[in-house]
Amino acid sequence: MTIQGINLNYDAGPLRIERMAARPYPDLTRVWARVQLSPFEAPPNVRLVCLDAAGKEVAEMLLVEWRDPYISLTMHLRHPVPGASYVLRAEVARDGQLLDSQDTPFQLVFEESVGD
């Protein structure tokens, strides 16, 4: 996208996941998922999956041709177990080719955070 000659999105190298985080909500049935991608021009598909301690998929979201390098959304967990270990997995693909994948482990425990 270009505004008055300024390119707002550009491919500055391979599309990668730069940062990601998973924060449980106080009710421990939902997780706030945040992912930051490197700058890009052609929009990728992004798949977010939450896995329980046994590796079973308990939540999934597919973002088709996502156009923003910042992703912030809520995932609802199937059969959540408070205190249990989980993994948030992000996969970024374009034209059927996996470009990057990253896992972030988290505990299903609510923690107050300031300035996050």
The first five atom37 places (N, CA, C, CB, O) and aatype in JSON, in Angstrom:
{
  "aatype": [12, 16, 9, 5, 7, 9, 2, 10, 2, 18, 3, 0, 7, 14, 10, 1, 9, 6, 1, 12, 0, 0, 1, 14, 18, 14, 3, 10, 16, 1, 19, 17, 0, 1, 19, 5, 10, 15, 14, 13, 6, 0, 14, 14, 2, 19, 1, 10, 19, 4, 10, 3, 0, 0, 7, 11, 6, 19, 0, 6, 12, 10, 10, 19, 6, 17, 1, 3, 14, 18, 9, 15, 10, 16, 12, 8, 10, 1, 8, 14, 19, 14, 7, 0, 15, 18, 19, 10, 1, 0, 6, 19, 0, 1, 3, 7, 5, 10, 10, 3, 15, 5, 3, 16, 14, 13, 5, 10, 19, 13, 6, 6, 15, 19, 7, 3],
  "atom_mask": [
    [1, 1, 1, 1, 1],
    [1, 1, 1, 1, 1],
    [1, 1, 1, 1, 1],
    [1, 1, 1, 1, 1],
    [1, 1, 1, 0, 1],
    [1, 1, 1, 1, 1],
    [1, 1, 1, 1, 1],
    [1, 1, 1, 1, 1],
    [1, 1, 1, 1, 1],
    [1, 1, 1, 1, 1],
    [1, 1, 1, 1, 1],
    [1, 1, 1, 1, 1],
    [1, 1, 1, 0, 1],
    [1, 1, 1, 1, 1],
    [1, 1, 1, 1, 1],
    [1, 1, 1, 1, 1],
    [1, 1, 1, 1, 1],
    [1, 1, 1, 1, 1],
    [1, 1, 1, 1, 1],
    [1, 1, 1, 1, 1],
    [1, 1, 1, 1, 1],
    [1, 1, 1, 1, 1],
    [1, 1, 1, 1, 1],
    [1, 1, 1, 1, 1],
    [1, 1, 1, 1, 1],
    [1, 1, 1, 1, 1],
    [1, 1, 1, 1, 1],
    [1, 1, 1, 1, 1],
    [1, 1, 1, 1, 1],
    [1, 1, 1, 1, 1],
    [1, 1, 1, 1, 1],
    [1, 1, 1, 1, 1],
    [1, 1, 1, 1, 1],
    [1, 1, 1, 1, 1],
    [1, 1, 1, 1, 1],
    [1, 1, 1, 1, 1],
    [1, 1, 1, 1, 1],
    [1, 1, 1, 1, 1],
    [1, 1, 1, 1, 1],
    [1, 1, 1, 1, 1],
    [1, 1, 1, 1, 1],
    [1, 1, 1, 1, 1],
    [1, 1, 1, 1, 1],
    [1, 1, 1, 1, 1],
    [1, 1, 1, 1, 1],
    [1, 1, 1, 1, 1],
    [1, 1, 1, 1, 1],
    [1, 1, 1, 1, 1],
    [1, 1, 1, 1, 1],
    [1, 1, 1, 1, 1],
    [1, 1, 1, 1, 1],
    [1, 1, 1, 1, 1],
    [1, 1, 1, 1, 1],
    [1, 1, 1, 1, 1],
    [1, 1, 1, 0, 1],
    [1, 1, 1, 1, 1],
    [1, 1, 1, 1, 1],
    [1, 1, 1, 1, 1],
    [1, 1, 1, 1, 1],
    [1, 1, 1, 1, 1],
    [1, 1, 1, 1, 1],
    [1, 1, 1, 1, 1],
    [1, 1, 1, 1, 1],
    [1, 1, 1, 1, 1],
    [1, 1, 1, 1, 1],
    [1, 1, 1, 1, 1],
    [1, 1, 1, 1, 1],
    [1, 1, 1, 1, 1],
    [1, 1, 1, 1, 1],
    [1, 1, 1, 1, 1],
    [1, 1, 1, 1, 1],
    [1, 1, 1, 1, 1],
    [1, 1, 1, 1, 1],
    [1, 1, 1, 1, 1],
    [1, 1, 1, 1, 1],
    [1, 1, 1, 1, 1],
    [1, 1, 1, 1, 1],
    [1, 1, 1, 1, 1],
    [1, 1, 1, 1, 1],
    [1, 1, 1, 1, 1],
    [1, 1, 1, 1, 1],
    [1, 1, 1, 1, 1],
    [1, 1, 1, 0, 1],
    [1, 1, 1, 1, 1],
    [1, 1, 1, 1, 1],
    [1, 1, 1, 1, 1],
    [1, 1, 1, 1, 1],
    [1, 1, 1, 1, 1],
    [1, 1, 1, 1, 1],
    [1, 1, 1, 1, 1],
    [1, 1, 1, 1, 1],
    [1, 1, 1, 1, 1],
    [1, 1, 1, 1, 1],
    [1, 1, 1, 1, 1],
    [1, 1, 1, 1, 1],
    [1, 1, 1, 0, 1],
    [1, 1, 1, 1, 1],
    [1, 1, 1, 1, 1],
    [1, 1, 1, 1, 1],
    [1, 1, 1, 1, 1],
    [1, 1, 1, 1, 1],
    [1, 1, 1, 1, 1],
    [1, 1, 1, 1, 1],
    [1, 1, 1, 1, 1],
    [1, 1, 1, 1, 1],
    [1, 1, 1, 1, 1],
    [1, 1, 1, 1, 1],
    [1, 1, 1, 1, 1],
    [1, 1, 1, 1, 1],
    [1, 1, 1, 1, 1],
    [1, 1, 1, 1, 1],
    [1, 1, 1, 1, 1],
    [1, 1, 1, 1, 1],
    [1, 1, 1, 1, 1],
    [1, 1, 1, 0, 1],
    [1, 1, 1, 1, 1]
  ],
  "atom_positions": [
    [[0.85, -1.16, 0.0], [0.0, 0.0, 0.0], [0.9, 1.23, 0.0], [-0.97, -0.01, 1.21], [1.9, 1.27, 0.71]],
    [[0.53, 2.23, -0.81], [1.32, 3.45, -0.9], [0.44, 4.66, -0.65], [2.0, 3.56, -2.28], [-0.65, 4.77, -1.22]],
    [[0.9, 5.55, 0.2], [0.2, 6.81, 0.47], [1.19, 7.93, 0.2], [-0.35, 6.87, 1.94], [2.23, 8.01, 0.86]],
    [[0.87, 8.8, -0.76], [1.72, 9.93, -1.13], [3.17, 9.51, -1.3], [1.61, 11.03, -0.09], [4.07, 10.17, -0.79]],
    [[3.39, 8.41, -2.02], [4.73, 7.96, -2.32], [5.44, 7.21, -1.2], [0.0, 0.0, 0.0], [6.6, 6.83, -1.36]],
    [[4.77, 7.0, -0.06], [5.38, 6.29, 1.05], [4.86, 4.86, 1.05], [5.09, 6.99, 2.42], [3.66, 4.63, 1.17]],
    [[5.76, 3.91, 0.92], [5.4, 2.49, 0.92], [5.23, 2.04, 2.37], [6.49, 1.63, 0.19], [6.2, 2.0, 3.12]],
    [[4.0, 1.7, 2.77], [3.72, 1.32, 4.15], [4.02, -0.15, 4.44], [2.29, 1.61, 4.46], [4.39, -0.48, 5.57]],
    [[3.87, -1.0, 3.48], [4.21, -2.42, 3.63], [5.2, -2.78, 2.54], [2.93, -3.32, 3.55], [5.01, -2.41, 1.38]],
    [[6.23, -3.49, 2.91], [7.23, -3.87, 1.93], [7.88, -5.17, 2.38], [8.31, -2.75, 1.74], [7.96, -5.48, 3.58]],
    [[8.34, -5.93, 1.4], [9.08, -7.14, 1.72], [10.52, -6.74, 1.99], [9.0, -8.21, 0.57], [11.23, -6.33, 1.07]],
    [[10.95, -6.84, 3.23], [12.3, -6.47, 3.62], [13.13, -7.73, 3.88], [12.29, -5.56, 4.87], [13.99, -7.75, 4.75]],
    [[12.87, -8.75, 3.13], [13.52, -10.04, 3.34], [12.45, -11.09, 3.51], [0.0, 0.0, 0.0], [11.27, -10.81, 3.3]],
    [[12.84, -12.29, 3.9], [11.86, -13.36, 4.09], [10.82, -13.0, 5.15], [12.57, -14.67, 4.47], [11.15, -12.44, 6.19]],
    [[9.57, -13.33, 4.88], [8.49, -13.08, 5.84], [8.69, -14.01, 7.03], [7.08, -13.29, 5.18], [8.79, -15.23, 6.87]],
    [[8.74, -13.43, 8.23], [9.0, -14.19, 9.44], [8.09, -13.73, 10.57], [10.45, -14.05, 9.85], [7.54, -12.63, 10.54]],
    [[7.95, -14.6, 11.56], [7.28, -14.24, 12.8], [8.34, -13.59, 13.68], [6.63, -15.5, 13.51], [9.34, -14.22, 14.01]],
    [[8.13, -12.34, 14.04], [9.12, -11.61, 14.85], [8.89, -11.81, 16.34], [9.08, -10.13, 14.52], [9.84, -12.01, 17.1]],
    [[7.63, -11.76, 16.78], [7.31, -11.94, 18.2], [5.92, -12.54, 18.31], [7.39, -10.59, 18.99], [5.09, -12.38, 17.42]],
    [[5.69, -13.24, 19.42], [4.35, -13.72, 19.7], [4.2, -13.96, 21.19], [4.05, -15.01, 18.9], [5.17, -14.21, 21.91]],
    [[2.94, -13.88, 21.64], [2.64, -14.07, 23.05], [1.24, -14.63, 23.2], [2.78, -12.74, 23.83], [0.38, -14.43, 22.34]],
    [[1.02, -15.34, 24.29], [-0.3, -15.88, 24.63], [-0.58, -15.51, 26.07], [-0.37, -17.45, 24.41], [0.22, -15.81, 26.96]],
    [[-1.72, -14.86, 26.32], [-2.1, -14.42, 27.66], [-3.52, -14.91, 27.97], [-2.01, -12.87, 27.79], [-4.47, -14.48, 27.33]],
    [[-3.66, -15.81, 28.96], [-5.0, -16.27, 29.34], [-5.83, -15.13, 29.94], [-4.9, -17.42, 30.34], [-5.31, -14.26, 30.64]],
    [[-7.13, -15.15, 29.66], [-8.09, -14.23, 30.27], [-8.41, -14.73, 31.69], [-9.39, -14.11, 29.4], [-8.15, -15.89, 32.0]],
    [[-8.97, -13.87, 32.53], [-9.28, -14.28, 33.91], [-10.2, -15.5, 34.01], [-9.92, -13.13, 34.64], [-10.1, -16.27, 34.97]],
    [[-11.09, -15.7, 33.03], [-12.02, -16.84, 33.1], [-11.35, -18.17, 32.74], [-13.21, -16.6, 32.18], [-11.96, -19.23, 32.91]],
    [[-10.11, -18.12, 32.24], [-9.32, -19.3, 31.88], [-10.0, -20.19, 30.84], [-9.04, -20.11, 33.11], [-9.74, -21.39, 30.79]],
    [[-10.85, -19.6, 30.01], [-11.45, -20.33, 28.9], [-11.04, -19.72, 27.56], [-12.98, -20.34, 29.03], [-11.3, -20.29, 26.5]],
    [[-10.39, -18.56, 27.63], [-9.98, -17.84, 26.43], [-8.53, -17.4, 26.57], [-10.9, -16.62, 26.17], [-8.02, -17.21, 27.67]],
    [[-7.88, -17.25, 25.41], [-6.49, -16.81, 25.38], [-6.36, -15.65, 24.4], [-5.54, -17.99, 24.97], [-6.88, -15.7, 23.28]],
    [[-5.68, -14.61, 24.83], [-5.38, -13.49, 23.96], [-4.09, -13.82, 23.23], [-5.26, -12.14, 24.77], [-3.04, -13.95, 23.86]],
    [[-4.17, -13.97, 21.92], [-3.01, -14.32, 21.1], [-2.54, -13.08, 20.35], [-3.36, -15.47, 20.11], [-3.32, -12.39, 19.7]],
    [[-1.23, -12.82, 20.45], [-0.64, -11.69, 19.73], [0.55, -12.2, 18.93], [-0.21, -10.56, 20.71], [1.39, -12.95, 19.43]],
    [[0.61, -11.77, 17.66], [1.7, -12.16, 16.78], [2.13, -10.94, 15.99], [1.27, -13.33, 15.82], [1.3, -10.17, 15.5]],
    [[3.43, -10.75, 15.86], [3.96, -9.68, 15.03], [4.79, -10.3, 13.92], [4.82, -8.68, 15.87], [5.7, -11.09, 14.17]],
    [[4.45, -9.94, 12.68], [5.16, -10.44, 11.5], [6.14, -9.38, 11.01], [4.17, -10.82, 10.38], [5.97, -8.2, 11.31]],
    [[7.14, -9.81, 10.28], [8.03, -8.85, 9.62], [7.24, -8.12, 8.53], [9.3, -9.57, 9.02], [6.19, -8.61, 8.1]],
    [[7.72, -6.96, 8.07], [6.99, -6.22, 7.03], [6.83, -7.07, 5.76], [7.72, -4.9, 6.69], [7.71, -7.86, 5.42]],
    [[5.7, -6.88, 5.07], [5.45, -7.65, 3.85], [4.57, -6.82, 2.92], [4.78, -9.01, 4.18], [3.89, -5.88, 3.34]],
    [[4.6, -7.21, 1.66], [3.73, -6.57, 0.67], [2.6, -7.51, 0.27], [4.53, -6.14, -0.57], [1.43, -7.13, 0.32]],
    [[2.94, -8.73, -0.11], [1.92, -9.71, -0.49], [1.38, -10.36, 0.79], [2.5, -10.79, -1.47], [2.16, -10.91, 1.57]],
    [[0.07, -10.3, 1.01], [-0.5, -10.82, 2.26], [-0.39, -12.34, 2.39], [-1.95, -10.42, 2.38], [-0.67, -13.07, 1.44]],
    [[0.03, -12.81, 3.57], [0.14, -14.25, 3.82], [-1.13, -14.81, 4.46], [1.35, -14.54, 4.71], [-2.01, -14.06, 4.89]],
    [[-1.2, -16.12, 4.51], [-2.18, -16.8, 5.34], [-1.5, -17.13, 6.66], [-2.74, -18.1, 4.63], [-0.33, -17.51, 6.69]],
    [[-2.23, -16.97, 7.76], [-1.68, -17.23, 9.08], [-2.6, -18.22, 9.78], [-1.52, -15.91, 9.91], [-3.81, -18.0, 9.87]],
    [[-2.03, -19.3, 10.28], [-2.78, -20.31, 11.04], [-2.3, -20.26, 12.48], [-2.61, -21.75, 10.43], [-1.1, -20.41, 12.74]],
    [[-3.23, -20.05, 13.4], [-2.92, -20.07, 14.83], [-3.61, -21.28, 15.44], [-3.37, -18.75, 15.53], [-4.79, -21.53, 15.19]],
    [[-2.85, -22.04, 16.25], [-3.38, -23.25, 16.87], [-2.94, -23.27, 18.33], [-2.89, -24.53, 16.12], [-1.78, -22.97, 18.64]],
    [[-3.85, -23.62, 19.22], [-3.5, -23.89, 20.62], [-3.52, -25.4, 20.81], [-4.49, -23.17, 21.62], [-4.47, -26.08, 20.42]],
    [[-2.44, -25.91, 21.42], [-2.31, -27.33, 21.69], [-2.24, -27.54, 23.19], [-1.07, -27.93, 20.99], [-1.61, -26.76, 23.91]],
    [[-2.9, -28.6, 23.68], [-2.82, -28.91, 25.11], [-1.53, -29.68, 25.39], [-4.05, -29.71, 25.58], [-0.73, -29.9, 24.48]],
    [[-1.33, -30.09, 26.64], [-0.09, -30.77, 27.05], [0.13, -32.09, 26.3], [-0.11, -31.04, 28.55], [1.27, -32.52, 26.14]],
    [[-0.95, -32.72, 25.84], [-0.84, -33.97, 25.09], [-0.63, -33.73, 23.59], [-2.09, -34.83, 25.3], [-0.51, -34.68, 22.82]],
    [[-0.58, -32.45, 23.17], [-0.41, -32.12, 21.76], [-1.7, -32.11, 20.97], [0.0, 0.0, 0.0], [-1.68, -32.02, 19.75]],
    [[-2.84, -32.19, 21.68], [-4.15, -32.19, 21.02], [-4.58, -30.75, 20.75], [-5.21, -32.93, 21.9], [-4.44, -29.88, 21.6]],
    [[-5.1, -30.52, 19.55], [-5.57, -29.2, 19.15], [-6.83, -28.83, 19.92], [-5.83, -29.16, 17.63], [-7.82, -29.56, 19.88]],
    [[-6.8, -27.69, 20.62], [-7.95, -27.26, 21.41], [-8.53, -25.93, 20.93], [-7.57, -27.16, 22.87], [-9.55, -25.48, 21.44]],
    [[-7.88, -25.29, 19.95], [-8.39, -24.06, 19.33], [-7.62, -23.84, 18.04], [-8.27, -22.83, 20.29], [-6.44, -24.17, 17.95]],
    [[-8.29, -23.26, 17.04], [-7.63, -22.99, 15.77], [-8.28, -21.79, 15.1], [-7.68, -24.22, 14.84], [-9.49, -21.6, 15.18]],
    [[-7.45, -20.98, 14.44], [-7.95, -19.86, 13.63], [-7.11, -19.8, 12.37], [-7.89, -18.5, 14.41], [-5.89, -19.97, 12.41]],
    [[-7.76, -19.56, 11.24], [-7.07, -19.38, 9.98], [-7.39, -18.0, 9.46], [-7.47, -20.48, 8.95], [-8.55, -17.65, 9.24]],
    [[-6.34, -17.2, 9.26], [-6.48, -15.84, 8.75], [-6.02, -15.85, 7.3], [-5.66, -14.81, 9.62], [-4.83, -16.02, 7.03]],
    [[-6.96, -15.68, 6.38], [-6.66, -15.78, 4.95], [-6.28, -14.41, 4.41], [-7.88, -16.35, 4.18], [-7.0, -13.43, 4.59]],
    [[-5.13, -14.36, 3.74], [-4.59, -13.13, 3.17], [-4.62, -11.98, 4.17], [-5.36, -12.75, 1.91], [-5.18, -10.91, 3.9]],
    [[-4.01, -12.21, 5.32], [-3.96, -11.22, 6.4], [-3.11, -10.04, 5.94], [-3.37, -11.85, 7.71], [-2.02, -10.23, 5.4]],
    [[-3.6, -8.82, 6.15], [-2.97, -7.63, 5.58], [-2.25, -6.74, 6.57], [-3.99, -6.84, 4.88], [-1.8, -5.65, 6.2]],
    [[-2.13, -7.15, 7.81], [-1.5, -6.31, 8.83], [-0.4, -7.12, 9.51], [-2.55, -5.81, 9.88], [-0.61, -8.29, 9.82]],
    [[0.77, -6.53, 9.75], [1.83, -7.3, 10.41], [1.55, -7.58, 11.89], [3.13, -6.57, 10.27], [2.26, -8.36, 12.52]],
    [[0.52, -6.93, 12.44], [0.17, -7.15, 13.85], [-1.15, -7.92, 13.94], [0.06, -5.8, 14.6], [-2.15, -7.55, 13.32]],
    [[-1.14, -9.0, 14.7], [-2.32, -9.83, 14.9], [-2.61, -9.83, 16.4], [-2.12, -11.3, 14.35], [-1.73, -10.1, 17.21]],
    [[-3.84, -9.53, 16.76], [-4.28, -9.55, 18.15], [-5.71, -10.08, 18.15], [-4.19, -8.13, 18.82], [-6.61, -9.42, 17.64]],
    [[-5.91, -11.26, 18.73], [-7.24, -11.85, 18.72], [-7.44, -12.77, 19.91], [-7.46, -12.62, 17.42], [-6.5, -13.11, 20.62]],
    [[-8.68, -13.16, 20.12], [-9.06, -14.03, 21.23], [-9.38, -15.42, 20.7], [-10.26, -13.46, 22.0], [-10.15, -15.58, 19.76]],
    [[-8.77, -16.43, 21.33], [-9.06, -17.81, 20.97], [-9.8, -18.47, 22.13], [-7.74, -18.58, 20.63], [-9.4, -18.33, 23.29]],
    [[-10.86, -19.19, 21.82], [-11.65, -19.9, 22.82], [-11.18, -21.35, 22.88], [-13.18, -19.83, 22.49], [-11.16, -22.04, 21.87]],
    [[-10.81, -21.81, 24.07], [-10.28, -23.16, 24.24], [-11.39, -24.17, 24.48], [-9.29, -23.19, 25.4], [-12.33, -23.91, 25.23]],
    [[-11.27, -25.33, 23.83], [-12.19, -26.44, 24.09], [-11.68, -27.19, 25.31], [-12.3, -27.39, 22.84], [-10.51, -27.57, 25.37]],
    [[-12.54, -27.41, 26.28], [-12.22, -28.18, 27.5], [-10.94, -27.68, 28.19], [-12.07, -29.65, 27.15], [-10.01, -28.46, 28.39]],
    [[-10.91, -26.39, 28.57], [-9.7, -25.86, 29.21], [-9.44, -26.5, 30.57], [-9.81, -24.36, 29.37], [-10.38, -26.85, 31.29]],
    [[-8.17, -26.64, 30.91], [-7.75, -27.19, 32.2], [-6.9, -26.12, 32.89], [-6.95, -28.55, 32.01], [-5.73, -25.94, 32.54]],
    [[-7.47, -25.42, 33.88], [-6.71, -24.37, 34.57], [-5.4, -24.91, 35.13], [-7.54, -23.78, 35.69], [-5.35, -25.99, 35.71]],
    [[-4.34, -24.12, 34.94], [-3.02, -24.49, 35.42], [-2.22, -25.38, 34.49], [0.0, 0.0, 0.0], [-1.02, -25.57, 34.69]],
    [[-2.86, -25.94, 33.48], [-2.18, -26.87, 32.57], [-1.27, -26.12, 31.6], [-3.22, -27.7, 31.8], [-1.39, -24.91, 31.4]],
    [[-0.35, -26.88, 31.0], [0.57, -26.34, 30.0], [-0.06, -26.41, 28.62], [1.91, -27.11, 30.02], [-0.71, -27.39, 28.26]],
    [[0.12, -25.35, 27.86], [-0.39, -25.25, 26.49], [0.7, -24.67, 25.6], [-1.68, -24.37, 26.42], [1.72, -24.17, 26.09]],
    [[0.48, -24.76, 24.28], [1.39, -24.16, 23.3], [0.55, -23.4, 22.29], [2.28, -25.26, 22.6], [-0.44, -23.93, 21.77]],
    [[0.95, -22.17, 22.0], [0.38, -21.42, 20.89], [1.34, -21.57, 19.72], [0.15, -19.9, 21.25], [2.52, -21.24, 19.83]],
    [[0.83, -22.08, 18.6], [1.65, -22.27, 17.39], [1.13, -21.33, 16.31], [1.6, -23.77, 16.9], [-0.07, -21.24, 16.07]],
    [[2.05, -20.63, 15.66], [1.71, -19.77, 14.52], [2.44, -20.29, 13.29], [2.09, -18.27, 14.8], [3.63, -20.61, 13.35]],
    [[1.73, -20.38, 12.19], [2.31, -20.81, 10.92], [1.95, -19.77, 9.87], [1.79, -22.24, 10.49], [0.79, -19.4, 9.74]],
    [[2.94, -19.3, 9.13], [2.75, -18.28, 8.1], [3.06, -18.91, 6.75], [3.64, -17.03, 8.35], [4.12, -19.51, 6.56]],
    [[2.12, -18.78, 5.81], [2.29, -19.39, 4.49], [1.81, -18.42, 3.4], [1.52, -20.73, 4.4], [1.0, -17.53, 3.64]],
    [[2.35, -18.64, 2.22], [1.9, -17.88, 1.05], [2.01, -18.81, -0.15], [2.74, -16.56, 0.84], [3.02, -19.5, -0.33]],
    [[0.98, -18.82, -0.97], [0.96, -19.66, -2.18], [1.23, -21.13, -1.86], [1.98, -19.16, -3.19], [1.91, -21.83, -2.62]],
    [[0.69, -21.6, -0.72], [0.83, -23.0, -0.35], [2.18, -23.37, 0.23], [0.0, 0.0, 0.0], [2.42, -24.55, 0.51]],
    [[3.09, -22.4, 0.4], [4.42, -22.68, 0.93], [4.54, -22.14, 2.35], [5.53, -22.08, 0.02], [4.28, -20.96, 2.59]],
    [[4.95, -23.0, 3.29], [5.17, -22.59, 4.67], [6.41, -21.71, 4.73], [5.31, -23.83, 5.62], [7.5, -22.13, 4.33]],
    [[6.25, -20.47, 5.23], [7.36, -19.52, 5.3], [8.01, -19.49, 6.68], [6.87, -18.13, 4.94], [9.22, -19.3, 6.8]],
    [[7.2, -19.67, 7.72], [7.74, -19.66, 9.08], [6.73, -20.3, 10.01], [8.08, -18.21, 9.53], [5.53, -20.3, 9.76]],
    [[7.26, -20.85, 11.1], [6.43, -21.47, 12.13], [7.12, -21.23, 13.46], [6.22, -23.01, 11.86], [8.35, -21.3, 13.56]],
    [[6.33, -20.94, 14.49], [6.91, -20.7, 15.81], [5.94, -21.16, 16.87], [7.26, -19.2, 16.0], [4.73, -21.02, 16.72]],
    [[6.47, -21.72, 17.97], [5.67, -22.16, 19.11], [6.01, -21.3, 20.32], [5.93, -23.66, 19.42], [7.16, -20.91, 20.52]],
    [[4.98, -21.01, 21.1], [5.16, -20.29, 22.36], [4.41, -21.04, 23.45], [4.66, -18.81, 22.26], [3.18, -21.11, 23.42]],
    [[5.13, -21.61, 24.41], [4.45, -22.31, 25.51], [3.87, -21.3, 26.51], [5.43, -23.28, 26.23], [4.4, -20.21, 26.68]],
    [[2.77, -21.7, 27.16], [2.18, -20.87, 28.21], [1.4, -21.75, 29.17], [1.26, -19.78, 27.61], [1.01, -22.87, 28.82]],
    [[1.19, -21.25, 30.37], [0.38, -21.93, 31.38], [-1.0, -21.28, 31.38], [1.05, -21.84, 32.81], [-1.13, -20.07, 31.2]],
    [[-2.03, -22.08, 31.57], [-3.38, -21.54, 31.63], [-3.63, -20.99, 33.04], [-4.44, -22.63, 31.26], [-4.37, -21.56, 33.84]],
    [[-2.97, -19.86, 33.3], [-3.04, -19.17, 34.58], [-3.15, -17.68, 34.26], [-1.79, -19.49, 35.5], [-2.38, -17.16, 33.45]],
    [[-4.09, -17.0, 34.9], [-4.23, -15.56, 34.67], [-3.19, -14.82, 35.49], [-5.66, -15.08, 35.03], [-3.03, -15.07, 36.69]],
    [[-2.5, -13.91, 34.85], [-1.51, -13.07, 35.52], [-1.78, -11.61, 35.16], [-0.05, -13.48, 35.12], [-1.84, -11.25, 33.99]],
    [[-1.95, -10.78, 36.17], [-2.08, -9.34, 35.94], [-0.78, -8.84, 35.35], [-2.43, -8.57, 37.27], [0.3, -9.22, 35.81]],
    [[-0.86, -8.01, 34.33], [0.36, -7.42, 33.77], [0.13, -5.93, 33.58], [0.75, -8.1, 32.43], [-0.96, -5.49, 33.21]],
    [[1.17, -5.18, 33.82], [1.11, -3.74, 33.68], [2.1, -3.33, 32.6], [1.4, -3.02, 35.04], [3.26, -3.75, 32.62]],
    [[1.64, -2.5, 31.65], [2.53, -2.01, 30.61], [2.89, -3.04, 29.56], [0.0, 0.0, 0.0], [3.93, -2.89, 28.91]],
    [[2.08, -4.06, 29.37], [2.37, -5.12, 28.4], [1.84, -4.76, 27.05], [1.79, -6.45, 28.85], [1.99, -5.53, 26.1]]
  ]
}
